[in-house]
Amino acid sequence: MKSWWCILQSDYSEVKIIGAGADAVDFALVNYSRAGDIVVTQDYGVAAMALARGAYAINQDGWLYTNENIEGLLAKRHFIKKMRNATHKHHIKGPRKRTVEDDEKFTQAFGQLLDKVIEF
């Protein structure tokens, strides 16, 4: 009988098993990141922590988080959460289905970021 950890294998990366907890994976990801690393996330908080460590942060749609835009994004997230908690109506739709164009946009932006990182 196979153990569950035997299923998680990779020839090109290191597999980490992170404990349970609301933000355990987020904190582990940021703690493993170093200056110059690239972190792909849709979470503004994770992006802010990665930037503070000198890493680059990009979202799944190819949008680059920067020290210039993260503060406004965090403020927007806080405002939206406050508004959501102030009302009993929570009819917020989830994200739309990804398209081939979304993947192409990310690939292009990620490639440009890689070029930038490799230059340094």
MDAnalysis code that builds the backbone (N, CA, C; Angstrom):
import MDAnalysis as mda
import numpy as np

u = mda.Universe.empty(360, n_residues=120, atom_resindex=np.repeat(np.arange(120), 3), trajectory=True)
u.add_TopologyAttr("name", ["N", "CA", "C"] * 120)
u.add_TopologyAttr("resid", np.arange(1, 121))
u.add_TopologyAttr("resname", ["MET", "LYS", "SER", "TRP", "TRP", "CYS", "ILE", "LEU", "GLN", "SER", "ASP", "TYR", "SER", "GLU", "VAL", "LYS", "ILE", "ILE", "GLY", "ALA", "GLY", "ALA", "ASP", "ALA", "VAL", "ASP", "PHE", "ALA", "LEU", "VAL", "ASN", "TYR", "SER", "ARG", "ALA", "GLY", "ASP", "ILE", "VAL", "VAL", "THR", "GLN", "ASP", "TYR", "GLY", "VAL", "ALA", "ALA", "MET", "ALA", "LEU", "ALA", "ARG", "GLY", "ALA", "TYR", "ALA", "ILE", "ASN", "GLN", "ASP", "GLY", "TRP", "LEU", "TYR", "THR", "ASN", "GLU", "ASN", "ILE", "GLU", "GLY", "LEU", "LEU", "ALA", "LYS", "ARG", "HIS", "PHE", "ILE", "LYS", "LYS", "MET", "ARG", "ASN", "ALA", "THR", "HIS", "LYS", "HIS", "HIS", "ILE", "LYS", "GLY", "PRO", "ARG", "LYS", "ARG", "THR", "VAL", "GLU", "ASP", "ASP", "GLU", "LYS", "PHE", "THR", "GLN", "ALA", "PHE", "GLY", "GLN", "LEU", "LEU", "ASP", "LYS", "VAL", "ILE", "GLU", "PHE"])
u.atoms.positions = np.array([
    [0.831, -1.177, 0.000],
    [0.000, 0.000, 0.000],
    [0.887, 1.257, 0.000],
    [0.565, 2.201, -0.877],
    [1.340, 3.430, -0.981],
    [0.918, 4.411, 0.106],
    [1.905, 5.095, 0.640],
    [1.619, 6.173, 1.579],
    [1.275, 7.416, 0.787],
    [0.522, 8.323, 1.376],
    [0.086, 9.522, 0.654],
    [1.256, 10.396, 0.244],
    [2.340, 10.414, 1.016],
    [3.458, 11.279, 0.644],
    [4.260, 10.732, -0.526],
    [4.087, 9.489, -0.850],
    [4.776, 8.920, -2.008],
    [4.181, 9.432, -3.316],
    [2.969, 9.893, -3.258],
    [2.295, 10.404, -4.455],
    [2.899, 11.741, -4.862],
    [3.356, 12.517, -3.900],
    [3.899, 13.845, -4.162],
    [5.390, 13.734, -4.478],
    [5.704, 13.643, -5.756],
    [7.092, 13.535, -6.185],
    [7.333, 14.465, -7.365],
    [8.570, 14.920, -7.476],
    [8.915, 15.801, -8.578],
    [10.399, 15.648, -8.901],
    [10.702, 15.609, -10.189],
    [12.095, 15.560, -10.627],
    [12.697, 16.952, -10.780],
    [11.872, 17.997, -10.755],
    [12.358, 19.339, -11.023],
    [12.123, 20.330, -9.888],
    [11.533, 19.865, -8.778],
    [11.296, 20.778, -7.669],
    [11.338, 20.021, -6.351],
    [11.363, 20.771, -5.283],
    [11.327, 20.187, -3.955],
    [9.896, 20.254, -3.446],
    [9.367, 19.130, -3.013],
    [7.999, 19.068, -2.503],
    [8.038, 19.323, -1.007],
    [7.257, 20.281, -0.541],
    [7.160, 20.606, 0.879],
    [5.758, 20.261, 1.360],
    [5.677, 19.683, 2.526],
    [4.379, 19.409, 3.136],
    [4.228, 20.398, 4.279],
    [3.172, 21.196, 4.209],
    [2.946, 22.279, 5.160],
    [1.775, 21.896, 6.064],
    [1.894, 22.194, 7.330],
    [0.844, 21.880, 8.296],
    [-0.430, 22.649, 8.041],
    [-1.467, 22.256, 8.747],
    [-2.774, 22.891, 8.608],
    [-2.768, 24.268, 9.257],
    [-3.720, 25.060, 8.889],
    [-3.849, 26.394, 9.459],
    [-4.364, 27.331, 8.390],
    [-5.051, 28.361, 8.820],
    [-5.714, 29.275, 7.885],
    [-4.753, 29.850, 6.853],
    [-3.604, 30.295, 7.281],
    [-2.648, 30.923, 6.369],
    [-1.294, 30.216, 6.373],
    [-1.270, 28.962, 6.778],
    [-0.004, 28.230, 6.923],
    [0.778, 28.176, 5.622],
    [0.110, 27.881, 4.528],
    [0.801, 27.786, 3.238],
    [1.305, 29.161, 2.802],
    [0.504, 30.191, 3.022],
    [0.926, 31.546, 2.658],
    [2.212, 31.926, 3.388],
    [2.233, 31.708, 4.698],
    [3.411, 32.072, 5.481],
    [4.614, 31.215, 5.112],
    [4.392, 29.935, 4.860],
    [5.496, 29.056, 4.463],
    [6.072, 29.519, 3.121],
    [5.207, 29.834, 2.177],
    [5.662, 30.300, 0.865],
    [6.533, 31.540, 1.012],
    [6.067, 32.493, 1.777],
    [6.825, 33.729, 1.959],
    [8.132, 33.452, 2.711],
    [8.097, 32.593, 3.715],
    [9.312, 32.292, 4.473],
    [10.360, 31.582, 3.625],
    [9.942, 30.806, 2.644],
    [10.887, 30.135, 1.754],
    [11.397, 31.055, 0.650],
    [10.704, 32.143, 0.399],
    [11.125, 33.027, -0.686],
    [12.318, 33.877, -0.259],
    [13.119, 34.220, -1.240],
    [14.319, 35.038, -1.026],
    [14.303, 36.199, -2.018],
    [15.152, 37.163, -1.773],
    [15.274, 38.299, -2.685],
    [15.577, 37.785, -4.088],
    [14.824, 38.282, -5.060],
    [15.017, 37.880, -6.447],
    [14.150, 36.722, -6.887],
    [13.513, 36.006, -5.941],
    [12.591, 34.927, -6.299],
    [11.326, 35.512, -6.921],
    [10.576, 34.670, -7.605],
    [9.295, 35.078, -8.175],
    [8.191, 34.306, -7.473],
    [7.218, 35.025, -6.940],
    [6.073, 34.432, -6.261],
    [4.832, 34.706, -7.114],
    [4.122, 33.644, -7.479],
    [2.881, 33.774, -8.238],
    [1.735, 33.621, -7.252],
    [0.910, 34.658, -7.118],
    [-0.184, 34.646, -6.153],
    [-1.283, 35.595, -6.580],
    [-2.496, 35.291, -6.133],
    [-3.587, 36.235, -6.341],
    [-3.921, 36.957, -5.040],
    [-3.189, 36.639, -3.976],
    [-3.439, 37.204, -2.651],
    [-2.562, 38.435, -2.441],
    [-3.198, 39.583, -2.220],
    [-2.453, 40.823, -2.036],
    [-1.550, 40.762, -0.803],
    [-2.008, 40.107, 0.252],
    [-1.207, 39.993, 1.469],
    [0.067, 39.208, 1.220],
    [-0.042, 38.095, 0.519],
    [1.134, 37.293, 0.176],
    [2.068, 38.111, -0.711],
    [1.499, 38.827, -1.660],
    [2.313, 39.664, -2.548],
    [3.064, 40.720, -1.750],
    [2.397, 41.351, -0.794],
    [3.041, 42.386, 0.023],
    [4.192, 41.806, 0.830],
    [3.980, 40.628, 1.424],
    [5.044, 39.992, 2.209],
    [6.211, 39.580, 1.313],
    [5.914, 39.095, 0.118],
    [6.979, 38.705, -0.818],
    [7.791, 39.930, -1.233],
    [7.106, 41.021, -1.544],
    [7.804, 42.247, -1.920],
    [8.697, 42.729, -0.778],
    [8.212, 42.622, 0.456],
    [8.996, 43.055, 1.609],
    [10.276, 42.233, 1.755],
    [10.278, 41.012, 1.261],
    [11.465, 40.153, 1.315],
    [12.366, 40.350, 0.091],
    [11.975, 41.253, -0.812],
    [12.784, 41.516, -1.987],
    [12.485, 40.591, -3.154],
    [11.400, 39.818, -3.037],
    [10.990, 38.933, -4.131],
    [10.106, 39.712, -5.100],
    [9.915, 39.162, -6.267],
    [8.967, 39.701, -7.233],
    [7.645, 38.983, -7.008],
    [6.537, 39.659, -7.286],
    [5.226, 39.037, -7.132],
    [4.391, 39.363, -8.365],
    [3.743, 38.328, -8.887],
    [2.922, 38.453, -10.090],
    [1.668, 37.623, -9.865],
    [0.534, 38.094, -10.388],
    [-0.676, 37.288, -10.229],
    [-0.897, 36.400, -11.443],
    [-1.870, 35.534, -11.347],
    [-2.107, 34.521, -12.377],
    [-2.560, 35.121, -13.707],
    [-2.916, 36.390, -13.710],
    [-3.309, 37.045, -14.953],
    [-2.163, 37.863, -15.559],
    [-0.988, 37.768, -14.944],
    [0.170, 38.457, -15.496],
    [0.354, 39.872, -14.988],
    [-0.365, 40.241, -13.937],
    [-0.268, 41.592, -13.391],
    [0.806, 41.625, -12.329],
    [1.773, 42.505, -12.461],
    [2.903, 42.587, -11.554],
    [2.558, 43.447, -10.345],
    [2.766, 42.885, -9.154],
    [2.637, 43.665, -7.924],
    [3.947, 44.408, -7.719],
    [3.860, 45.653, -7.292],
    [5.062, 46.457, -7.066],
    [4.944, 47.189, -5.734],
    [6.057, 47.725, -5.284],
    [6.017, 48.539, -4.066],
    [5.158, 49.785, -4.262],
    [4.996, 50.197, -5.511],
    [4.192, 51.384, -5.800],
    [2.686, 51.104, -5.798],
    [2.267, 49.881, -6.097],
    [0.822, 49.638, -6.188],
    [0.252, 48.779, -5.054],
    [1.106, 48.156, -4.239],
    [0.597, 47.201, -3.253],
    [-0.199, 47.871, -2.139],
    [0.205, 49.047, -1.709],
    [-0.515, 49.720, -0.622],
    [-1.961, 50.020, -1.023],
    [-2.158, 50.511, -2.234],
    [-3.512, 50.785, -2.719],
    [-4.336, 49.515, -2.851],
    [-3.716, 48.429, -3.284],
    [-4.425, 47.155, -3.411],
    [-4.843, 46.616, -2.045],
    [-3.963, 46.740, -1.062],
    [-4.302, 46.283, 0.288],
    [-5.438, 47.129, 0.873],
    [-5.411, 48.429, 0.623],
    [-6.481, 49.309, 1.108],
    [-7.808, 48.945, 0.444],
    [-7.770, 48.670, -0.853],
    [-8.973, 48.260, -1.581],
    [-9.522, 46.949, -1.026],
    [-8.631, 45.976, -0.749],
    [-9.052, 44.693, -0.188],
    [-9.724, 44.897, 1.163],
    [-9.140, 45.756, 2.001],
    [-9.700, 46.027, 3.320],
    [-11.083, 46.674, 3.202],
    [-11.209, 47.627, 2.291],
    [-12.483, 48.316, 2.096],
    [-13.562, 47.336, 1.635],
    [-13.239, 46.497, 0.679],
    [-14.214, 45.534, 0.158],
    [-14.631, 44.541, 1.243],
    [-13.674, 44.088, 2.044],
    [-13.996, 43.166, 3.138],
    [-14.910, 43.840, 4.150],
    [-14.635, 45.105, 4.446],
    [-15.470, 45.869, 5.367],
    [-16.890, 46.004, 4.831],
    [-17.019, 46.300, 3.555],
    [-18.339, 46.448, 2.932],
    [-19.084, 45.110, 2.925],
    [-18.364, 44.040, 2.646],
    [-18.957, 42.707, 2.615],
    [-19.490, 42.327, 3.995],
    [-18.737, 42.667, 5.037],
    [-19.150, 42.340, 6.402],
    [-20.267, 43.243, 6.903],
    [-20.451, 44.396, 6.284],
    [-21.464, 45.351, 6.720],
    [-22.857, 44.999, 6.217],
    [-22.950, 44.113, 5.277],
    [-24.240, 43.750, 4.708],
    [-24.473, 42.256, 4.866],
    [-25.715, 41.886, 4.882],
    [-26.054, 40.468, 4.990],
    [-26.110, 39.806, 3.620],
    [-26.033, 40.596, 2.605],
    [-26.069, 40.051, 1.246],
    [-24.645, 39.756, 0.793],
    [-24.406, 38.521, 0.472],
    [-23.081, 38.117, 0.008],
    [-23.215, 37.463, -1.363],
    [-23.697, 38.229, -2.314],
    [-23.917, 37.708, -3.670],
    [-22.759, 38.090, -4.580],
    [-21.593, 37.735, -4.166],
    [-20.413, 38.077, -4.959],
    [-20.051, 36.869, -5.809],
    [-19.978, 37.111, -7.099],
    [-19.627, 36.033, -8.014],
    [-18.141, 35.711, -7.904],
    [-17.815, 34.483, -8.168],
    [-16.422, 34.067, -8.204],
    [-15.778, 34.526, -9.500],
    [-14.515, 34.222, -9.655],
    [-13.822, 34.638, -10.878],
    [-14.361, 33.898, -12.100],
    [-14.260, 34.535, -13.235],
    [-14.715, 33.899, -14.473],
    [-13.738, 32.789, -14.853],
    [-14.174, 31.913, -15.710],
    [-13.334, 30.806, -16.159],
    [-12.152, 31.349, -16.961],
    [-10.981, 30.764, -16.733],
    [-9.791, 31.193, -17.468],
    [-9.925, 30.865, -18.942],
    [-9.341, 31.718, -19.746],
    [-9.362, 31.518, -21.188],
    [-7.937, 31.290, -21.694],
    [-7.826, 30.889, -22.934],
    [-6.520, 30.744, -23.571],
    [-5.810, 32.096, -23.586],
    [-6.560, 33.173, -23.800],
    [-5.985, 34.512, -23.809],
    [-5.398, 34.860, -22.437],
    [-6.088, 34.446, -21.352],
    [-5.560, 34.677, -20.005],
    [-4.215, 33.972, -19.841],
    [-4.147, 32.735, -20.300],
    [-2.896, 31.963, -20.200],
    [-1.789, 32.613, -21.021],
    [-2.129, 33.098, -22.210],
    [-1.131, 33.746, -23.061],
    [-0.632, 35.050, -22.433],
    [-1.549, 35.802, -21.844],
    [-1.179, 37.056, -21.189],
    [-0.232, 36.778, -20.022],
    [-0.540, 35.763, -19.213],
    [0.341, 35.404, -18.104],
    [1.700, 34.956, -18.616],
    [1.705, 34.108, -19.638],
    [2.964, 33.598, -20.191],
    [3.846, 34.746, -20.657],
    [3.265, 35.714, -21.343],
    [4.030, 36.861, -21.830],
    [4.571, 37.685, -20.657],
    [3.718, 37.995, -19.684],
    [4.143, 38.806, -18.542],
    [5.189, 38.077, -17.710],
    [5.013, 36.770, -17.523],
    [5.959, 35.987, -16.747],
    [7.313, 35.922, -17.468],
    [7.274, 35.780, -18.772],
    [8.506, 35.782, -19.558],
    [9.248, 37.098, -19.437],
    [8.510, 38.212, -19.479],
    [9.138, 39.527, -19.330],
    [9.754, 39.677, -17.939],
    [9.044, 39.157, -16.928],
    [9.580, 39.219, -15.572],
    [10.840, 38.367, -15.450],
    [10.834, 37.192, -16.045],
    [12.023, 36.334, -16.024],
    [13.209, 37.044, -16.678],
    [12.966, 37.696, -17.811],
    [14.028, 38.446, -18.494],
    [14.597, 39.519, -17.566],
    [13.702, 40.205, -16.855],
    [14.122, 41.258, -15.926],
    [14.957, 40.679, -14.791],
    [14.515, 39.565, -14.229],
    [15.218, 38.944, -13.114],
    [16.577, 38.413, -13.560],
    [16.626, 37.829, -14.724],
    [17.875, 37.247, -15.232],
    [18.901, 38.342, -15.537],
    [18.448, 39.539, -15.931],
    [19.358, 40.661, -16.195],
    [20.165, 41.023, -14.968],
    [19.540, 40.917, -13.800],
    [20.219, 41.295, -12.562],
    [21.096, 40.174, -12.188],
])
